[in-house]
Amino acid sequence: MKETIINWLCRIEKRETVPNEIVAFNFGLFEQDKGYCVYLTGSKQYDATDDDWACNVDFEPKEKYIEFSSEECAEMTWEDFQISVKEIVTEYIGNAHSESIFRIGERVVTIGFDDGELEKIQWKQKTDSDLQLLASSGLEEKKTSPFRKGVKWLKQLLGME
């Protein structure tokens, strides 16, 4: 599941241009007959006191949906599925480069089931010491774009390289 979500987010980052007016993203979740589905939308509005802001869809990536119908996911409770997706998305955004569509400006990122409450996703900003440690680890190559560095780092983190 982790690899699938990270690859999906990497494809979105690579292929999409998000309008500057987008101030919030929502990772929506819903149950299907044999599993779950995750989708991504963006909005020009955000209201911390009213989750209906997420109904204002001002951005939709071409690859909006990702389905999970494996036995592993089908047997998860909805709570466990949300926790797992939230952890993966939080890690992805926390490790993404500073020019990531999710980290530009003060964009808010939330997650939740369509018929439930949204949770705000918080991530730890990379500190100078984190970046120095990352650079000295050899995980990032020089003369590589920030996007490619982030993808390479995530693939190494997942053991895909």
N, C-alpha and C positions, 0 to 999 in steps of 0.2 A: 504494500500500500504506500509506504513512504517513497519508494522509488517512482511509483506512478504519479504521485502528487507533485514531487519535485520536478520531474520531467515535464509535466503539464505546465507548471508555473514558469519553468525555463522557456518553454515554447511561447507562452503568452508574452513574457518579457522581451523575447527576441522579435516577435512578429507584430506586436501591437504598439500603437502610439496613443497614449492616453491624454486627452485634453487637459490643459492646465487647470481648468475650472473644476475638475473632479477633486473633491475634498475627502471622500470616504469610499472605501471598498467594503463589500460584504461577501463573505463566503457563506452562501446559503446551502442548507442541507435538507434533504427530504428522503423518506423511505420509499422504496419501490417493492414490487412483488418479491424479488429475490435479492435484496440488498439495499444499497443506499446510493444517492447521487449527491455530488457537490457541484455548485456552480458559483461563478464569480460575476459580480456586477459592481458598477461604480456610480456614484451620485454627486451632483453639484451641491447637495444639501446634507447636513448632518445635524441631528438633534439628540444630545445625550439623554434627554428625558423622554423621548418618543421614538420607538423603534420603527415607526411607519416611514421614517426618512428612507429606509432601505427599499421601499416600494417605488421611489423615484429613480428609475433606471435611466441614467444618462450615458452610461458606458457599458457595453457588452463585448467581450472578446469574441472573435470568430469561433474559437474553441471554448465556448462558455461552460459546457458540462463535462463532467468526468464521472463515469459510473463504476460502482464497486458491487459485483455480484458473486465474488468468490465465496466459497464456504466460510472462510475465516471472517469475512465481513458480514455475511448473511446471518451468522450466529451471534454477532455482537449486539448488545443492547444499544438503543439509540444514544444513551448517555456515554457509553464506552466509545462509540463511533465518533461522537463530537469531540470527546477528550483527545482521541488519537489524531484526528484531523487538525485540531487546534495546536497540538504539540508540534506536528510536522510543519504547519504553516508558520508558527512562531519561530521555529528553528530556521526555516528558510529565510524569512524576512530579517531575522537577527544576523544572519550570515551573509545577506545580500550586500552588494556594493552600494555606495551612497547614492548612486544615480538610478537605483531600482525604482520601478513605477510605484512601489509600495512605500518607499521612504522619501520621496521628493516632497519637500515642504513639510507641512504638519498633517499629512493625510492620516485619517483614522482607518483602522481595519477592524472589522467585527466578524463574528461567526455565530451561526445559530440555525436551528431548524425553523422552517417556514412558519410553523404554528407555535413557536416558543419565543423566549426572550433572547436577544442578541448579547453576546459577550464581547467586550473590547479585547483585542489581542495586544498584549504588551510585549516588547522585545528589548533586549539589552543592546544599547548602542555599543559598537566597537570602540574601545579606548585606544589611545596611542600605543599603550603597551601590548594590547591584543594585536594591533596591526604589525608592530615590530616582531612579535612572536611568530605571527603568520608569515611575515617576509623571511625571517631567519629559518623557518621550518622548511623552506624550499617548495611550499605548496603553490606559491604564485610565481609565474614567470615574468620577467621583465619584457617590455614591448608587447604586452597583451592588453586588449581593451578591458575596461572594468567589468563589463558583462562576462567576457570569456573567463576572467580571473575568478569571478563568483561561481560560474558554472563548473570550472575545473576544481575549485575548492570543494564544492558540494559533491561532485562525483567522487572525489578522493575520500570525503567524509563518509559516503555511502559504500565505499569499496568498489566503485564501478571503474576505477582506473588503477 
